[in-house]
C-alpha cells in the first residue's frame, strides 16, 4: 500500500457555516460543493479535505444520528512568526475563534496559535524553523 | 490564507499498534517516531499524517483524560478495482479489520471498501473512475 492519503473527510453539522468560513472568508476554491451534503477543497497535491454533513456521514457508516468530530487537529505551517499572526487575523475575520493566541510553543522553537472553525474543527497555525518542504514535496524536520 | 494543509493529527490510544500496522505491516517509512508520544508519516507532497498519543493530545488542548477519535475518515484512492482488492488484502494482513468488503458504491461508478486500523481509524480504499490527479498534483473529478 503506497504511503498516500487521497481524502481527509470530517463530519460537519453546518455546511453553510463551513462554506462561509473557507470559501467566502478565506477565499478557498471548492472542488465540489453540494449544499447540505459535502464540500471538498484541494489541500495538498493529490489531497482533498472534505466536509461531510454529519447525519449523512453516520448514515454512510451504517449508524443513526449525527457524527460528532473529536480527536483530530489540522495544521497549516507558514514561513514566519508574522505570517502566523497574519493568518490568525484572517481566520478570525472569517469567523474563526482563537483559542491559543500566537505565542511560542513548548519546544523546538515553534511559534503557533490555535483557531477553531465555526464547526469546531481545530487548526494549528505554526511557524516551525526546523520544518521545510523540498521542491518535490518531501517534508523535512531540521 | 493559502489553501494548504500541512498536518492531519489523530488521537491514538496505542502507538505500538499504530507502528505495527503502518510501519511494519504496510511498510510506511516514519518521518519521526517517538515511542509513547507521536509517529509521523508523510502522506502527500508537503502533508504529514500524525498519530499522537491520546492522553498527550488532550493535555496539549488543556483537557484531562484521553481524546477519542470520531467523525473523521481517511481515503486512499487506487487505479483499479483489482488494486482495491489487493490493498484491502494487504491492510487486513497488517492487522486491519474489514468492515465493508470491496464492492460497488452507491453512485458515480465508485468501487470501494472500508478497513479500520487497530486504533479504529477508518480508511476507505476506493477506485473512482472519475478521479484523477494531474502531474502538478491537481485533483479532478470527471
Interface residues (C-beta under 8 A of the other chain):
Chain A: X1 X2 X3 X4 X5 X6 X7 X8 X9 X10 X11 X26 X27 X28 X29 X31 X32 X41 X42 X43 X44 X45 X46 X47 X48 X49 X54 X57 X61 X67 X68 X69 X70 X71 X72 X73 X74 X75 X76 X77 X87 X90 X91 X122 X124 X126 X131 X133 X136 X137 X138 X139 X141
Chain B: X1 X2 X3 X4 X5 X6 X7 X8 X9 X10 X11 X26 X27 X28 X29 X31 X32 X41 X42 X43 X44 X45 X46 X47 X48 X49 X54 X57 X61 X67 X68 X69 X70 X71 X72 X73 X74 X75 X76 X77 X87 X90 X91 X122 X124 X126 X131 X133 X136 X137 X138 X139 X141
